Amino acid sequence: MTSIYLDNAATTRVAIEVAAVVEECMRADYGNPSSAHHMGIAAEKWIKQASDRVLAAIGDPGGQAGHLLWTSGGSESDALGVLGAARALKKRGKHIVYSAIEHPAVRESAHLLERDGWRVGAFSVSSAGVTEVERVLDAVAEDTAVVALMLVNNEIGTIQPVAEIARAVKERRPCIHIHCDAVQALGKIDIDVRALGADSVAFAGHKLHAPKGVGALWLRRDARIVPLWTGGGQQDGLRSGTYNVPGIAAMGEAVRLACEGDGLAERRARWMEFAELLVSAAHQSGVSVAINGGDGHRAPHIVSLAFAGIPAEPLLHVLESRGVLVSAGSACSERSRKPSPVLTAIGASRDDGTIRFSFGRDTTRQDIERAAEILIDAVKDF
Ligand SMILES: Cc1ncc(COP(=O)(O)O)c(C=O)c1O
């Protein structure tokens, strides 16, 4: 039995075109981009091409407003944005705030600062899973140095009004560094880093069909950060370490595939239809289901469904045994027994199990129709 993979917010399959780029890069252009000879120059070209592609896709063609730092993925990009900025700006104040629905890569980076005497706070979100500007401004104090707010939430898919909040925060205190985790946004919604108003923006390759272990941090030109470690001084000394050239080339190709032409709009429409299909099939068959975060402003590839009175984990395992691979939430977050902070933040009932369905470029309508049948049967068996 081949599985129906609906866990693309966790990670995605590497696209064939991307794997081909990785192979070519590893076999033919394996030089170190820091080397002065032609093999180094060939490797450097891959990095330049990938940087150009990513910068164009995020609304900063040619890097007019900022530049990219290549990292090992979303977690490192978040750590570099949050910790790097906080440590650079500590003379301005030692207070950092973040939204209650941030990924642990941001949340735990902020808490790491507590050991160095920082005050750390979270601002709440509405029951629709959206941050409200007043709540952020209430959390901002005289000594706030960093504000972190994600663009798309990884559990419920809600889109945060980052541009509006960044504008309001900068009006209050222009020197605050705003970090934005856009890991779940790249290749899923339009991104314009210049309009976003953030000073650093984090991305990861493996959420859009590049391999795991590569990511990027876009840094506004005048933003200040300090490196997390030292070494050979690559990337202006801000991220030492030999470049992961095949990974970087892969991310460039994956971004091209995700964002070129009308591909994004076409996929977005398809994914919205898939979410709609799952929900309407459940409703039509009398299964009680609600969309976590409501039916509002959501990224198209994630739909998080709460099933009244059904425990998430057993449902997840039944779905898996019948060939549908998804993620669970509710009372416990995946593999840990702790409540999901995101579902807690939106006031989700602990009695209603949450299953997150997330789509990728390989997901087909037949997958969704079959998954809907399996889901309905599974829920009815409880
Ligand atoms: C919103 C968000 N931020 C950060 C990360 C971490 O990215 P990575 O797995 O590449 O370290 C993830 C991955 O799940 C994510 O969804």
The ligand as a MOL file (V3000), in Angstrom:
LIG
                    3D

  0  0  0     0  0            999 V3000
M  V30 BEGIN CTAB
M  V30 COUNTS 16 16 0 0 0
M  V30 BEGIN ATOM
M  V30 1 C 7.4710 27.8820 11.2590 0
M  V30 2 C 8.7220 27.0720 11.3770 0
M  V30 3 N 9.8420 27.6590 11.8170 0
M  V30 4 C 10.9910 26.9830 11.9260 0
M  V30 5 C 11.0770 25.6520 11.6060 0
M  V30 6 C 12.3650 24.9380 11.7490 0
M  V30 7 O 12.9280 24.6550 10.5000 0
M  V30 8 P 14.0450 23.5080 10.3090 0
M  V30 9 O 13.3240 22.2140 10.4780 0
M  V30 10 O 14.5330 23.6960 8.9080 0
M  V30 11 O 15.0870 23.7240 11.3120 0
M  V30 12 C 9.9250 24.9870 11.1510 0
M  V30 13 C 9.9600 23.5410 10.8530 0
M  V30 14 O 9.1010 22.7950 11.2430 0
M  V30 15 C 8.7130 25.7190 11.0260 0
M  V30 16 O 7.5860 25.1400 10.5950 0
M  V30 END ATOM
M  V30 BEGIN BOND
M  V30 1 1 1 2
M  V30 2 1 2 3
M  V30 3 2 2 15
M  V30 4 2 3 4
M  V30 5 1 4 5
M  V30 6 1 5 6
M  V30 7 2 5 12
M  V30 8 1 6 7
M  V30 9 1 7 8
M  V30 10 2 8 9
M  V30 11 1 8 10
M  V30 12 1 8 11
M  V30 13 1 12 13
M  V30 14 1 12 15
M  V30 15 2 13 14
M  V30 16 1 15 16
M  V30 END BOND
M  V30 END CTAB
M  END
